[in-house]
């Protein structure tokens, strides 16, 4: 498998590889866990992976809404919202990350659906997603909600440098918090009768929107862009693996006896048994395979409503794993765009918008056709 990835990286986008050399930062610079966050997350994870148990998670939290007067006009209502992340009620979260912040803009009349946009790596604030997605989609009577990631923007811990996640647990907390927060927002939108929700995101946002879609108990359009089935190989084999501070992870390995006791499912995610001689790379692969592989989560209620957009020469997202559109979400649609990961982010916003529109149309044809 490693040799396959090495070969694919040789064939991958030169632009991706050049862009990598412009970024000298490392991630997971402080090790595996911020306090007990890793083990707290692993205790919560099984409840999130099964929709039947996730529906028991307390998500009834008050939302504070403020009108965005600068963008509200006779055609659209725009507002900001914030609320306590439900995950913070179940585990310790950094104080700065505990409050979910979002911005929304919806048509005052004839709103077909509301698209929730999840942030890609390094996408702090709302501006990029406003310009590239929310405003153009309004022309098609689609509203938008832009969620601020934990550890990004106003939710960034003061010790964190830019998007440089300090612990492996930060990544896992980020994803699980977003899953719960998206469900809070979707329930709120349902009460407002603003049409059905649709989920989308690019890169990291593609993974988090996919996870959120597995927890929703109804058919839901989901459009993950420049992501795939699992993040295990992204952080251990793809170009992003060169950002990982491997010496720090190797020198701060968690107690594997406790690790294995709490997480029997990690052993089933790989044929390799956890042992004292395990490498940081193997452990990170097994941990992320268990925590992020979409096959470990409930199947979508209707996978026909999934449209997966991939880049043909993506150096960041290896696809040497279970095929998302064939084996994990059979019936989903796959769209290939030419080029690499960074080219997709910079040049293909129109392709991602088209995929969103196609998927919304598909939902309307399947469920709203009279």
N, C-alpha and C positions, 0 to 999 in steps of 0.2 A: 504493500500500500504506500509506504514512504517513497519507494522508487517511482510509483505512478505519479505521486504529487511532484516529485523533483522533475520528472519529464514534463508535466503539465505546466510547471512554473517556467520552464525554458520556452514553452510555446506561448506563455501568457503575455499580456500587454507590456511592451517596453515602457510605456508611459507609467503604468503602475509601479514598475521597479524603479524608475527614475524619481517618481514622486516620493517613494519610500525614503530615498536618500536626502530629501529636503526636510524630513522630520526626524530629529535625533532624540526625541523623548522616549522614555521607557514607561511601561505600565506594570502594575503589581510590585512597585518598588519597595513596599513595606511588608510584603509577604502574603500569606494566605488569608488571614482573618483579622478583622478589626474587633479585638476583644473576642467574645464568643459568637460573633455574628454568623460565622460559617456554620457552626453546629446548630444555632437557632434556626437558620434558614433550612438546613437539611431536615429538621424536625417538621417544618411547615410544608415543605415541598410536596410530599405525597398527597396532602389535602388539595393542593392546587392542580395536580396532574389529573385527577379524576373529577369530571364535571359534577357528579352526584355529591361528592364531598365538598367541592368548591362552593356549591350553592348554599352550604351551611355557614360559610364565612360571613361574619357580620359586616355588611357594607352600607348600612343605613347611617351615614354621617352627614351632618349639616354642611351645606355649601354656601359660601358667601359670594354673592354675585354683585358686580359693579358694572355700570354701563360704560362702554367705550364711546364717549361722546364725539371724539375726533373722527371716528369711522362710521358711526351710525347716521343714516340718512333716510329719505323717504322710501328707499328700496330695501335696505338691509338693517338688521339689528346686530350690533356688535357688543360684546361684553367680555369681561374677564371673570374668572372664578378661582376660588381656592378652598381647600378643605384638608382636614387631617387625613393623611394616608392610612387606610385600614391596616396596612402592614405594621405601622408603628404601634398599633394596639396589640399586636401579637409578638413582637420582638423589639429589641432595642435598635433604633435607627439614629444616625447622626442627627443632631438637632436641626441642622440646616436642611436636611433632606425630608423632614417629616411632613411638611405641608406641600400638597400638590397644587401647582399653579397651571392654569390653562387660559387660552384666549379663544373666543369663538365669534364667528360671523355667519349669519343665516339670512336667507331671503325672507322678507316680511310676508310674501305671498307665494304660494305654490312650491314650497320647499319639498323636493323629491326625497332627499336623504341628507344625512349629515356624515361627513367623512372625518374620522379621527386620524390625525397625522402624527406618527411616532418619529422621534428624532433619530437621525443617524449619528454615528460617532462624530463628536466634535460640534454638533449642531446645537449651540447654546441660544436660548431666546426663541423668538417667534419669526423674525424678519424673513429668513430664507424661505420658510414654508408658507408664509403669507404671500410673498411675491410669486413663488414658483407654482403654488398649488391653490391656496385658498381663494385668492382673487380671480384667477382664471376659471375656477370651478363654479364661482357664483354666476358666471354667464350661462351655465347649464342648470341653474336653479338647484345647485348643490351647496349646502352649508358646510362649514368646516369647524373642527375643534383642533387646536394645536396644543399638545401637552408638553410641558417642560419636564425633561428627564430628571429623576433624582441624580445628584452629583453634577448637574449642569446648570448654567445660568444662575438664577437666584437660589437654586438648591445646591450649589457647589460648596462643599466644606472649605473653610478658610485655609486649611493646610494644603489643599489640593492645588497642583499647578495645572492650569488649563483643563484639558480633558484626561489628564494622566491619573487614572484610577489607581489608588494606592494599594488596595488589597483585592485579591480574587473575590472575596465576599462582597465587595462593592458591586461588581458586575452582576452577581446573583441577586443581591438585594434590589438593584435597579430594575431588573426584569420582572421580579415578582411583585414589587411595588406597583409598577406600571400596569400589570395585569389587573390587579385589584382596583387601581384608580380608574382605568378605562371602564370597568364594569360599573363603578359609581357614576361616571359621566354618562354612560349609555342608559342607565336607569333614569337619570335625570332628564335626558333628552326624550325618552319615551313619555314621561309625564307631561312634557311640553307639546307632545304630538307633532313633532317636527319631521316625521318620516322615519324610515329605518336607518340604522347605523351602518357604516362601512368603515373598514379598518385598512390602513396602509402605512408604509414606512419604507425607507431606503437603508440598505446595509444593516446596521444594528437595529434600526427601526423596522426592517423587514422581519427580523427574528421576533422582536417584542410584539409586533402586531399579530404575528402568527400564533404566538402563545396565548394572547388575549382572545383570539377567535375561538380557540379550543374550549374556552370556559363559558362561552355564551350559549344559552340553552335553546336558541332559535337559529334558523338559517341566517347567515350573515355574509355579505360580500367581504372578501379579504384579498388585498393586493400587495403581497410582499415583493419588494424590488431589490435585486442584487443581494439576496440572501438564499438560504437553502434549508436543508433538513435539520442540521445540527451545527452548533458553534464549536464542537470539540476539535474538529480538524482546522477550523479557522485560526484558533489561538495556538495550536501545536504544530501545524504543518504548512499553512498558507503564509503569505507574506507578512501577515500580522504577527506571526510567531516571532519575528525578529524584533518586535517591540517589547516582548516579555522579558522581564528581569529574571532570567533563569537561575543565575547564581544565588540570588536572594531567595527564590522559592526552594531551591535545593537545600540551602542552609537553614531554612525555617520550616521544615516538613512538620505537619501536624502529627499528633499522636495517632498512629495508624490503627492501634487496637481500639481506641475510642471511635475513630473514624469508621472502621469496619462494623463495629457493634451497632452504631447508630444508623448505618446505611447499607443494609444488606443488598439493596437494589444496585449499588455501585458494582458489586461483584458480578452481578448478572449482565452488566453493561459491557463487560469485556471478559475474555477467557483468561486474562492475566490476573492472578491472585495478588491481593495487596500483601506485600512483604516488606521487611525492614530495608531491603536493598532496592526498593522501587525508586525510579527516578521521578523528579518533579514533572517532567514532560508526560510520563505515563499517568501519573496521578491526576494531573490537570485534564488530560484527555478523558479519563474515566469519569471524573467529577462532572465535566461539562456534557459528556455523552449522556449521563444519567439525568442531568438537570435541564438540558436544552433540546435533546432529540425529540422531535415532534411525535415520533412513534410511541413515546412514553406518556403522551397526553391523550385525552379523549379525542376521538375522531370528530371532525367537523360534522355538524348536523347535516349539511349538504355541501360536499366538496366541489360540486359543480360551480359553486359561487366563489371559488378560489382561482385567481389568476396570478401566476408566478412569473416574474420577469427576471431573466438572468442575462449576464453578459458573457459572450462566447469566449473571451480571453481574460476572464477574471482571475487575477493573481492573488486576491485576498480571500476568495470564497471557493475552496476546493469542493468539487462535487463527486468525490470518490467515496460516496456513502449511499445509503438507501435513497432511491429516486423519489423526490417529494411528490411529483405529480403522477407517478405510476404506482408506487407501493404504499406510500403513507397517506396521501390524499388522492386515491384513484378517482378519476373523473374531473380533476382540476385541469385548468388550461395552462400551458406553458408558452411564453413568448420570449424569443431570443433576440437580443440586440447586439450588434457588432461592436467589438472593442473590449476594453478592460473595465475594471471597477471604477476608477477615477474618471475615465471618459464618460461612463454612464452617468455618474453623479453630476458632472459638469455640463454634459451635452444632451441628455435624454429626458429632461423634465417633461417634454411633450409626449414622449413614449409612455411615461408613467401615468400622465394624465389620461391619455387615450385608453390605457389598460383599466384605469378606474372607471371611466365612462362606459366601457364595454361591459364591465362586471356589474355596474349599477343597472344597465339596460337588461342584462341577463336576469338579474333578480326581479326586475319589474315584469319581464316576460314570463318568468316561472311562477311568480307569486301574486302579481297584481293585475294580470291580464284578465279582462272582463269578457 
